[in-house]
């Protein structure tokens, strides 16, 4: 029995702390753009980000851990904590039922992959075996 591909795309809301005056949702869009598995990012307000992602590639828990590690402040209201816990559990269970081995890539690996795809001047064009001859 195969899963319907549309059921593997999850649409979730990420609620940020309302005590901060900055636009965390828009800043999160800039951080999460080009990360593997994330399909769509829509900031609805300065404290609300709607994200669509493929659960076989990334989970809500990985996305929120990534944001927290970068200094974003998620809402700590009880309702949002309960929703988060439910989503974490159901997504992990779904991944296990699909036979996806191991956890989601670590947050640092997501950054490394994104950094490798961005154009910047920090690349060494020399082949690996020539780098010791400088």
C-alpha positions as CSV (number, residue, x, y, z in Angstrom):
1,X,0.0,0.0,0.0
2,X,1.6,3.2,-1.1
3,X,1.1,6.5,0.5
4,X,-0.6,9.3,-1.5
5,X,2.2,11.7,-2.4
6,X,0.0,14.7,-1.3
7,X,-0.4,13.3,2.2
8,X,3.4,13.4,2.6
9,X,3.4,17.2,2.1
10,X,2.6,18.8,5.5
11,X,1.3,22.3,6.0
12,X,2.0,23.7,9.4
13,X,2.0,27.0,11.2
14,X,5.1,28.1,13.2
15,X,4.1,30.7,15.8
16,X,6.8,33.0,17.2
17,X,6.9,34.8,20.5
18,X,4.8,38.0,20.4
19,X,7.0,39.8,22.9
20,X,9.7,40.5,20.3
21,X,9.1,43.6,18.1
22,X,11.0,42.3,15.1
23,X,9.5,40.4,12.1
24,X,10.6,36.9,13.0
25,X,8.5,35.2,10.3
26,X,10.1,37.2,7.5
27,X,13.5,36.5,8.9
28,X,12.8,32.8,9.1
29,X,11.8,32.8,5.5
30,X,15.2,34.1,4.6
31,X,16.9,31.4,6.7
32,X,14.7,28.4,5.5
33,X,14.8,29.2,1.8
34,X,16.6,26.6,-0.3
35,X,16.6,23.9,2.5
36,X,15.9,20.5,1.1
37,X,12.3,19.3,1.6
38,X,10.8,22.7,2.3
39,X,8.3,23.4,-0.5
40,X,6.7,26.8,0.5
41,X,7.1,29.5,3.1
42,X,4.4,32.2,3.6
43,X,4.7,34.8,6.4
44,X,1.1,35.7,7.4
45,X,2.1,38.1,10.1
46,X,5.3,39.1,12.0
47,X,4.7,36.2,14.4
48,X,3.1,33.5,12.1
49,X,4.9,31.5,9.4
50,X,3.1,28.9,7.3
51,X,5.4,26.3,6.0
52,X,4.8,23.4,3.6
53,X,7.4,20.6,3.5
54,X,7.9,17.0,2.5
55,X,7.8,14.8,5.7
56,X,10.1,12.2,4.0
57,X,12.9,14.8,3.8
58,X,12.4,17.0,6.9
59,X,10.1,17.3,9.9
60,X,8.6,20.2,11.8
61,X,10.8,19.3,14.8
62,X,14.0,19.7,12.6
63,X,12.7,23.0,11.2
64,X,11.9,24.4,14.7
65,X,15.2,23.1,16.2
66,X,17.0,24.9,13.4
67,X,15.2,28.1,14.0
68,X,15.7,27.9,17.8
69,X,19.4,27.2,17.3
70,X,19.6,30.4,15.3
71,X,18.0,32.5,18.0
72,X,14.4,32.6,16.9
73,X,11.9,32.5,19.8
74,X,9.0,30.2,19.3
75,X,5.7,30.8,21.1
76,X,5.5,29.1,24.5
77,X,1.8,29.2,24.9
78,X,0.3,25.9,26.0
79,X,-1.9,25.4,22.9
80,X,1.2,25.8,20.6
81,X,3.3,23.5,22.7
82,X,0.5,20.8,22.6
83,X,0.2,21.2,18.8
84,X,4.0,20.9,18.4
85,X,4.2,17.8,20.5
86,X,1.4,16.1,18.5
87,X,3.0,17.0,15.2
88,X,6.4,15.8,16.3
89,X,4.9,12.4,17.4
90,X,2.7,11.9,14.3
91,X,5.4,12.8,11.8
92,X,8.0,10.5,13.5
93,X,5.4,7.7,13.5
94,X,4.6,8.3,9.9
95,X,8.3,8.2,9.0
96,X,8.8,4.9,10.8
97,X,5.7,3.4,9.1
98,X,7.1,4.5,5.7
99,X,10.3,2.7,6.5
100,X,12.5,5.8,6.5
101,X,15.6,4.8,8.4
102,X,17.2,7.1,11.0
103,X,16.3,10.6,11.9
104,X,16.2,13.7,9.9
105,X,19.5,15.2,9.0
106,X,21.1,17.3,11.7
107,X,20.4,21.0,11.7
108,X,24.1,21.7,11.0
109,X,24.0,19.4,7.9
110,X,21.0,21.4,6.6
111,X,23.1,24.6,6.9
112,X,26.1,23.0,5.2
113,X,24.0,21.8,2.2
114,X,22.4,25.3,1.9
115,X,25.8,27.0,2.2
116,X,27.3,24.8,-0.5
117,X,24.6,25.9,-3.0
118,X,24.9,29.6,-2.3
119,X,27.3,31.6,-4.5
120,X,30.1,33.1,-2.5
121,X,33.9,33.6,-2.7
122,X,34.8,31.1,0.0
123,X,35.4,28.2,-2.3
124,X,38.9,26.8,-3.1
125,X,39.0,25.9,-6.8
126,X,42.1,23.8,-6.4
127,X,41.7,20.0,-6.4
128,X,42.0,18.4,-3.0
129,X,45.3,16.8,-3.7
130,X,46.9,20.1,-4.8
131,X,46.0,22.1,-1.6
132,X,49.0,20.9,0.4
133,X,51.5,22.4,-2.2
134,X,50.9,26.1,-1.4
